[in-house]
């Protein structure tokens, strides 16, 4: 019997929250969906762990789940949507991919033919217009933070690739700072060759792995 109560409560809470998202804007819908999913998960967990009062435990679990689901780590605000649209326009035809991550960050994937030559970390001329536009959108949205992650292919040792990937991220940060973006908004990291996205045994795969990833997030408040 307890299982039936838990399941019905979870379905009611979850479906109610999701259907309410229909008339919301994108920011509200993302937060509302998270809350509904969180409530659904919380209701199920609350009921499973219930003792003598499954209804109360289900409700408590749903409330906690909704709070966690709505809170999240980052907020996909109207400003973030506008920044994504601006970067999509600025990078059109360049090979740079602009996307929204599952945790509501804006992500720019910058491939090697745009960003850096093999074994180097000085920024290529065809990346500069992209970063110029990116810096402009960052200066228009001062509440966002940036993380830049550099990567290499598997050519060479970790002793070469690890610092090279950090230097690529650092060069990108320096370029943005020179165009007015506050340095304390930007963190950097280098992953060397440890996170490939393609087969390092082919030239095309190695080229895909030589890349920079830029993440922009607006902390949920």
ABEGO torsion letter per residue (X at the ends): XAAAAAAAAAAAAAAAAAAAAAABBAAAAAAAAAAAAAAAAAAAAAAAABBABAAAAAAAAAAAAAAAAAAEABBBBAAAAAAAAAAAAAABGAGBBBBBBAAGBBBBBBBAAAABBBGBABBBAAAAAAAAAAAAAAAABAABBBBBBBBBBABEBAAAAAAAAAAAAAAAAAAAAAAGBBAAABBBBBAEAABBABBAABAAAAAAABBBBBBBBBBBX
